Amino acid sequence: MSTVLSGECGGKLLSIRAARDDDLPSIILLWQRNIKTANTAEDIAELYSHFKRYFFVAICEIDDNHCSGDAGLCVCDECDEHDEQHDEYDKREHEAGEIIGFVAGSVKYLDEPVGHISGIAVNAEYRRMGVGTALIETVGNAFKNDGFRRMTLEVRVSNIAARIFYAKLGFKRLYVEKRYYADGEDAIVCEKILAGNNAKGRAIV
């Protein structure tokens, strides 16, 4: 799927596609830059190896005449200040075909198997342009097509903007997971019913 984005750097073509093995370093970098859980690069790679069918990336297709300045990174679940550890990414120009975001889906086992959004991140320059929404809709459709009736995610209690964002996409609060994040902050576990799917959820690993 693709859509035309418009922002202060002009119109850009956004493409969402299934992640490939050679995308993994970029996904890991985005994840570690933005999602403050205890996941190591090895953890993320293992998650990808089991659930790669639910990993998707957002690609910005632009030409050399468009904006290519430095930008920080921001995840839909949280926004952090510049991190010197990741100068390597921040110095990269936004060239045609560069990954500007990703969503990592997996499977959780509750009363039945459910689709789960383990991580999602979008480059700060492309926030509020529908990239996060497109990624969530894409992985949601993948879950629905595989027979899952629900999908879940966690969001920081303190991240009001992200909570509002997920609520607009149809996620409902289930409960609070104490000290979920690496810094000790609680997470709100949210759920969305995948409309139009009455099939029993099943796990594909």
LUMDRENTI-294587 format. One record per atom (N, C-alpha, C): residue in one letter; x, y, z. Coordinates in steps of 0.1 Angstrom, whole numbers, padded with zeros to 4 digits, always signed. Each point is the difference from the previous one (the first is absolute). Example, Ala and Ser with C-alpha at 12.3 -4.5 7.8 and 13.67 -1.06 7.14 Angstrom:
BEGIN
A+0132-0057+0078 A-0009+0012+0000 A+0009+0012+0000 S-0004+0011-0007 S+0009+0011+0000 S-0008+0011+0008 
***
This chain:
BEGIN
M+0008-0012+0000 M-0008+0012+0000 M+0009+0012+0000 S-0005+0011-0005 S+0007+0013+0000 S-0009+0011+0000 T+0005+0012+0005 T-0008+0012+0000 T+0009+0012-0001 V-0005+0011-0005 V+0008+0012-0001 V-0001+0008+0012 L+0012+0003+0006 L+0001+0008+0012 L+0003+0015-0004 S-0004+0009+0008 S+0003+0014-0002 S+0004+0006+0013 G+0011+0007+0000 G+0005+0007+0012 G+0008+0011-0003 E+0008+0005+0009 E+0008+0012-0002 E+0011-0003-0010 C+0003-0012-0003 C+0011-0003-0010 C-0007-0004-0014 G-0013+0003-0001 G-0006-0003-0013 G-0006-0014-0001 G-0007-0003-0011 G-0006-0013-0002 G+0010-0011-0001 K-0003-0011+0006 K+0008-0012+0000 K-0008-0012-0001 L+0005-0011-0006 L-0007-0012-0002 L+0004-0010+0011 L-0010-0004+0007 L+0002-0010+0011 L-0004-0014-0005 S+0009-0009+0002 S-0003-0014-0003 S+0002-0009+0012 I-0010-0008+0003 I+0001-0010+0011 I+0002-0014-0006 R+0010-0006+0004 R+0003-0014-0005 R+0004-0009+0011 A+0000-0013-0003 A+0004-0010+0009 A+0015+0002+0002 A+0005-0002+0013 A+0014+0002+0003 A+0008-0012-0006 R+0012+0003-0004 R+0009-0010-0005 R+0012-0002+0009 D+0007-0010-0001 D+0011-0003+0009 D+0010+0011+0000 D+0003+0007-0011 D+0010+0011+0000 D-0006+0013+0006 D-0012+0000+0004 D-0006+0011+0007 D+0003-0001+0015 L+0004-0011+0005 L+0000-0003+0014 L+0010+0010+0007 P+0012+0004-0005 P+0008+0009+0007 P-0007+0014+0002 S-0007+0005-0010 S-0008+0012+0001 S-0011-0001+0010 I-0007-0011+0000 I-0011-0002+0010 I+0006+0000+0014 I+0011-0008+0002 I+0006+0000+0014 I+0004+0014+0004 L+0006+0007-0009 L+0005+0014+0004 L-0012+0009+0004 L-0010-0001-0008 L-0012+0008+0003 L-0006-0004+0013 W-0001-0013+0002 W-0006-0006+0013 W+0008+0005+0012 Q+0013-0002+0000 Q+0008+0003+0011 Q+0001+0015+0003 R-0002+0008-0011 R+0001+0015+0002 R-0013+0005+0006 N-0011-0007-0001 N-0013+0005+0004 N-0008-0007+0010 I+0002-0014+0000 I-0009-0008+0009 I+0008-0004+0012 K-0002+0006+0011 K+0008-0003+0012 K-0004-0012+0008 T+0000-0011-0007 T-0002-0013+0007 T+0014-0006+0002 A+0000-0012+0005 A+0013-0007+0003 A+0004-0008-0012 N-0006+0001-0011 N+0003-0008-0012 N+0014+0003-0005 T+0008-0011-0002 T+0013+0002-0006 T-0001-0002-0015 A+0011+0002-0008 A+0000-0002-0014 A-0003-0015-0003 E+0005-0009+0008 E-0002-0014-0001 E-0015-0003+0002 D-0006+0006+0010 D-0015-0002+0003 D-0008+0004-0012 I+0003+0011-0006 I-0008+0005-0011 I+0002-0009-0012 A+0013-0004-0003 A+0002-0009-0011 A-0007-0013+0002 E-0001-0005+0012 E-0007-0013+0003 E-0015+0002-0003 L-0005+0011+0005 L-0014+0003-0002 L-0003+0001-0015 Y+0008+0006-0008 Y-0001+0001-0014 Y+0000-0014-0007 S+0009-0008+0005 S+0002-0014-0006 S-0013-0008+0002 H-0007+0002+0011 H-0013-0007+0002 H-0012+0006-0006 F+0000+0013-0001 F-0012+0007-0004 F+0002+0010-0012 K+0009-0003-0009 K+0004+0009-0011 K-0012+0003-0009 R-0010-0008+0000 R-0012+0002-0008 R-0008+0012+0005 Y+0003+0004+0013 Y-0007+0012+0006 Y+0009+0012+0002 F+0011+0000-0007 F+0009+0011+0000 F-0001+0008-0013 F-0003+0013+0001 F-0002+0008-0011 F+0009+0013+0001 V+0004+0006-0011 V+0008+0012+0000 V-0007+0010-0009 A+0003+0013+0004 A-0005+0011-0008 A+0012+0006-0007 I-0002+0002-0013 I+0011+0005-0009 I-0005+0013-0006 C+0009+0010+0002 C-0003+0013-0006 C+0008+0001-0013 E-0007+0002-0011 E+0005+0000-0013 E+0001+0015-0005 I+0011+0006+0001 I+0002+0014-0004 I+0012+0002-0009 D+0001+0011-0006 D+0012+0003-0009 D+0010+0009+0007 D+0011+0002-0007 D+0011+0008+0007 D-0003+0014+0002 N-0011+0005-0006 N-0004+0014+0002 N-0008+0003+0012 H-0004-0011+0007 H-0009+0002+0012 H+0009+0001+0012 C-0006+0003+0011 C+0007+0002+0013 C+0007-0012+0004 S+0013+0002+0004 S+0008-0012+0005 S+0008+0004+0012 G-0006+0009+0008 G+0008+0005+0012 G-0001-0010+0011 D+0009+0002+0010 D+0000-0009+0012 D-0013+0001+0007 A-0004-0011+0007 A-0012+0000+0008 A+0001-0010+0011 G-0006+0002+0011 G+0000-0009+0011 G-0010-0011-0003 L-0002-0010+0008 L-0009-0010-0002 L-0011+0000+0011 C-0012-0004-0004 C-0011+0000+0010 C-0008-0012-0002 V-0004-0007+0010 V-0009-0012-0001 V-0014+0005+0004 C-0010-0007-0006 C-0013+0004+0004 C-0003-0002+0014 D+0008-0009+0007 D-0002-0003+0014 D+0008+0010+0009 E+0010+0007-0005 E+0008+0009+0008 E+0009+0008-0008 C+0004+0012+0004 C+0009+0009-0007 C+0011+0004+0010 D+0012-0002-0005 D+0012+0002+0008 D+0009+0011-0006 E+0008+0006+0009 E+0010+0009-0005 E+0011-0007-0008 H+0008+0008-0007 H+0011-0005-0008 H+0009-0009+0008 D+0004-0011-0005 D+0009-0010+0007 D+0013-0001-0008 E+0011+0003+0006 E+0013+0000-0007 E+0003-0014-0004 Q-0005-0010+0006 Q+0003-0014-0003 Q-0005-0003-0014 H-0010+0008-0005 H-0005-0003-0013 H+0002+0011-0010 D+0011+0008+0002 D+0004+0010-0010 D+0001-0006-0014 E+0004-0013-0001 E+0002-0007-0013 E-0013+0001-0008 Y-0011-0002+0007 Y-0013+0001-0008 Y-0004+0014-0003 D+0001+0009+0010 D-0004+0014-0001 D+0007+0007-0011 K+0012-0004-0004 K+0008+0007-0010 K-0004-0006-0014 R-0007-0010-0001 R-0004-0005-0013 R-0010+0009-0006 E+0001+0001-0013 E-0009+0008-0008 E-0012-0008-0003 H-0012+0006-0002 H-0012-0007-0004 H+0000-0002-0015 E+0007-0010-0004 E+0001-0003-0014 E-0012-0008-0005 A-0002-0001-0013 A-0011-0008-0006 A+0001-0014+0005 G-0011-0005+0005 G+0000-0014+0004 G+0004-0003+0015 E+0003+0011+0007 E+0005-0002+0014 E-0012-0004+0009 I+0003-0009+0010 I-0010-0004+0010 I-0002+0012+0009 I-0012+0004+0002 I-0003+0011+0009 I-0009-0004+0012 G-0004-0013+0000 G-0008-0005+0011 G-0002-0015-0002 F-0004-0006+0011 F-0003-0015-0001 F-0011-0003+0011 V-0006-0011-0002 V-0009-0006+0010 V+0004-0015+0001 A+0001-0005+0013 A+0004-0013+0002 A-0012-0007+0007 G-0006-0009-0007 G-0011-0008+0005 G+0005-0014+0005 S-0008-0005+0010 S+0003-0014+0005 S-0013-0006+0004 V+0001-0011+0008 V-0012-0007+0004 V+0002-0002+0016 K-0011+0004+0007 K-0001-0003+0014 K-0011-0010+0003 Y+0001-0007+0011 Y-0009-0010+0003 Y-0008+0004+0013 L-0012+0004-0002 L-0009+0004+0011 L-0010-0011+0002 D-0013+0003+0000 D-0010-0010+0000 D+0000-0007-0014 E+0005+0007-0010 E+0002-0005-0014 E+0012+0007-0005 P+0006-0005-0011 P+0011+0007-0006 P-0005+0014-0006 V+0008+0010+0003 V-0004+0014-0005 V+0013+0006-0007 G-0003+0008-0010 G+0011+0007-0006 G+0005+0011+0009 H+0012+0003+0000 H+0006+0009+0010 H+0010+0009-0007 I-0001+0013+0002 I+0010+0010-0005 I+0011+0001+0011 S+0011-0006-0003 S+0011+0000+0009 S+0008+0013-0001 G+0000+0007-0011 G+0008+0012-0001 G-0004+0008-0013 I+0000+0013+0001 I-0003+0008-0012 I+0008+0013+0002 A+0007+0005-0011 A+0007+0012+0001 A-0001+0007-0014 V+0000+0014+0001 V+0000+0008-0012 V+0010+0011+0001 N+0007+0003-0010 N+0009+0011+0000 N-0007+0013+0003 A+0006+0009+0008 A-0007+0012+0005 A-0005+0009-0012 E+0008+0000-0010 E-0003+0009-0012 E-0014-0004-0006 Y-0004-0012+0002 Y-0012-0006-0007 Y-0011-0003+0010 R+0001+0005+0012 R-0011-0001+0009 R-0012+0009-0004 R-0012-0004+0004 R-0012+0007-0003 R-0003+0001-0015 M+0005-0009-0007 M-0003-0001-0015 M-0007-0013-0003 G-0004-0008+0010 G-0007-0012-0003 G+0008-0012-0001 V+0014+0001+0002 V+0008-0012-0001 V-0003-0010+0011 G-0001+0004+0012 G-0003-0009+0011 G-0013-0007-0002 T-0010+0008-0004 T-0013-0006-0003 T+0000-0010-0011 A+0008+0003-0011 A+0001-0010-0011 A+0007-0013+0005 L+0010+0002+0008 L+0007-0012+0005 L-0009-0009+0009 I-0008+0006+0009 I-0009-0007+0008 I-0011-0007-0008 E-0005+0007-0009 E-0011-0005-0009 E+0006-0012-0008 T+0012+0001-0004 T+0006-0011-0008 T+0002-0013+0008 V+0006+0002+0012 V+0002-0012+0008 V-0014-0005+0005 G-0009+0009+0003 G-0014-0005+0004 G-0006-0008-0011 N+0001+0004-0012 N-0005-0008-0011 N+0006-0014-0001 A+0013+0000+0002 A+0008-0013+0000 A-0006-0009+0011 F-0002+0005+0012 F-0005-0008+0011 F-0014-0005-0004 K-0008+0009-0005 K-0014-0004-0004 K+0000-0010-0010 N+0008+0001-0010 N+0001-0010-0011 N+0004-0014+0005 D+0008+0000+0010 D+0004-0013+0006 D-0009-0005+0011 G-0012+0007+0001 G-0010-0006+0009 G-0001+0005+0014 F+0009+0010+0003 F-0001+0005+0014 F-0011+0010+0002 R-0007-0001+0011 R-0011+0009+0003 R+0003+0013+0007 R+0012+0000+0006 R+0004+0012+0008 R+0015+0003-0002 M+0004+0012+0002 M+0014+0003+0001 M+0002+0009+0013 T+0012-0001+0006 T+0003+0007+0012 T+0013+0008-0001 L+0002+0009+0009 L+0013+0007+0001 L+0001+0006+0014 E+0012+0005+0003 E+0002+0007+0012 E+0004+0015-0003 V-0003+0009+0009 V+0003+0014-0001 V+0004+0005+0014 R+0009+0009+0000 R+0004+0006+0013 R-0012+0008+0006 V-0001-0002+0013 V-0010+0008+0008 V+0001+0015-0002 S+0013+0004-0001 S+0002+0015-0001 S-0001+0005-0014 N-0001-0008-0010 N-0001+0004-0014 N-0014+0003-0004 I-0005+0012+0004 I-0014+0003-0003 I-0002+0001-0015 A+0009+0006-0008 A-0002+0001-0014 A-0001-0013-0007 A+0008-0010+0004 A-0001-0013-0006 A-0013-0007+0004 R-0004+0002+0012 R-0013-0006+0005 R-0012+0005-0008 I+0001+0013-0003 I-0011+0006-0008 I+0001-0005-0015 F+0012-0001-0005 F+0002-0006-0013 F-0006-0014-0002 Y+0003-0008+0010 Y-0005-0014-0001 Y-0015-0001+0002 A-0005+0009+0009 A-0014+0000+0002 A-0008+0004-0013 K+0006+0009-0008 K-0006+0004-0012 K+0000-0011-0010 L+0009-0009+0001 L+0001-0012-0009 L-0009-0012+0005 G-0007+0002+0011 G-0009-0010+0005 G+0005-0009+0011 F+0011+0003+0006 F+0006-0008+0011 F-0007+0004+0013 K-0003-0010+0008 K-0007+0003+0013 K+0010-0005+0012 R-0001+0007+0011 R+0009-0004+0011 R-0005-0013+0007 L+0009-0009+0003 L-0003-0012+0006 L+0004+0000+0015 Y+0013+0002+0002 Y+0005+0001+0014 Y+0014+0006+0000 V+0006+0002+0012 V+0013+0006+0001 V+0010-0011+0004 E+0011+0000-0008 E+0011-0009+0003 E+0011+0007+0008 K+0002-0003+0013 K+0009+0007+0008 K+0014-0002-0004 R+0008+0011+0000 R+0014+0000-0002 R+0004-0007-0013 Y-0008+0002-0011 Y+0002-0007-0012 Y+0013+0005-0007 Y+0003+0013+0000 Y+0011+0005-0008 Y+0013-0001+0008 A+0011+0001-0007 A+0013-0001+0006 A+0003+0010+0011 D-0006+0012-0001 D+0002+0010+0010 D-0010-0001+0012 G-0008-0010+0000 G-0009-0003+0011 G-0014+0006-0002 E-0003+0007-0011 E-0013+0006-0002 E-0010-0011-0004 D-0013+0002+0005 D-0011-0009-0003 D-0004+0001-0015 A-0006-0010-0005 A-0006+0000-0013 A-0015-0003+0001 I-0007+0007-0009 I-0014-0003-0002 I-0002-0010-0011 V-0006-0012+0002 V-0002-0010-0010 V-0013+0004-0007 C+0000+0001-0013 C-0012+0004-0008 C-0003-0011-0010 E-0012-0001-0004 E-0005-0010-0009 E-0009+0006-0011 K+0001-0005-0012 K-0010+0004-0011 K-0006-0012-0006 I-0013+0000-0001 I-0007-0011-0007 I+0002+0002-0015 L+0004-0011-0007 L+0002+0001-0014 L-0014-0002-0007 A-0006+0011-0004 A-0014+0000-0005 A-0001-0009-0013 G-0011-0007+0000 G-0003-0008-0012 G+0006-0013+0000 N+0006-0004+0011 N+0006-0013+0001 N-0006-0008+0011 N-0007-0011-0003 N-0006-0008+0010 N+0007-0013+0002 A+0011-0002-0006 A+0008-0012+0001 A+0007-0001+0013 K+0002-0012+0004 K+0008-0003+0012 K+0014+0004-0002 G+0007+0007+0009 G+0014+0004-0002 G+0009-0012+0000 R+0010+0001-0008 R+0010-0011-0001 R+0014+0006-0001 A+0010-0007+0005 A+0013+0005-0001 A+0008-0006-0012 I+0007+0008-0007 I+0009-0004-0011 I+0014+0004+0004 V+0008-0009+0003 V+0014+0003+0004 V+0010-0005-0009 
***
